Amino acid sequence: MRMKGKNLEFLCLIKRDGSGTEVIPNDSIKSLERNEFSLIRLSLVHDTWIASEFNCYVVKIKN
């Protein structure tokens, strides 16, 4: 599934080495809203997804 960043709630950035996650600066979130991401389900219980483009993010879909 693909979705625009403006329809996503960005929770955190997944580190490139896979060692964990880190906080996304607020100024970076504004620029992410213009991009389109591929989504892969991460958790049904928490309703979270992995959004990937150049980097990968943990996101929720906005209602």
C-alpha positions in Angstrom: 0.0 0.0 0.0 1.2 3.5 -0.7 0.1 6.7 1.1 1.0 10.4 1.3 2.9 11.6 4.4 0.1 14.1 5.2 -2.1 11.1 6.0 0.4 9.6 8.4 1.3 10.3 12.1 5.0 9.9 12.3 6.0 8.2 15.6 9.8 7.6 15.2 12.6 7.0 12.8 14.1 3.5 12.5 17.9 3.7 12.6 19.6 2.5 9.5 21.7 -0.1 11.3 18.6 -1.6 12.8 19.7 -1.0 16.4 16.5 0.8 17.4 14.6 4.0 16.9 15.1 7.7 17.4 12.9 10.8 17.8 12.0 12.7 14.6 12.7 16.5 14.9 9.5 18.6 14.4 10.9 20.5 11.5 11.6 17.3 9.6 8.0 16.1 9.9 6.8 19.0 7.8 9.0 18.0 4.9 7.9 14.4 5.2 4.2 15.3 4.7 4.8 16.0 0.9 6.3 12.5 0.2 4.6 9.3 -0.7 5.5 6.2 1.3 5.2 2.4 0.9 3.5 0.9 4.0 4.1 -2.5 5.6 2.0 -3.6 8.7 4.1 -3.7 11.9 1.5 -4.3 14.6 -2.2 -5.1 14.5 -2.6 -4.5 18.2 -1.0 -1.0 18.1 -2.2 -0.3 14.6 1.3 0.7 13.5 3.0 0.5 10.1 6.5 0.9 8.7 6.6 3.7 6.1 9.6 3.5 3.8 11.0 5.9 1.3 14.6 6.9 1.7 14.4 6.3 5.4 12.0 4.1 7.4 9.6 5.4 10.0 7.1 3.9 12.4 3.7 5.5 11.7 0.0 5.4 12.3 -2.6 6.2 9.7 -4.5 9.3 10.5 -8.3 8.9 10.7 
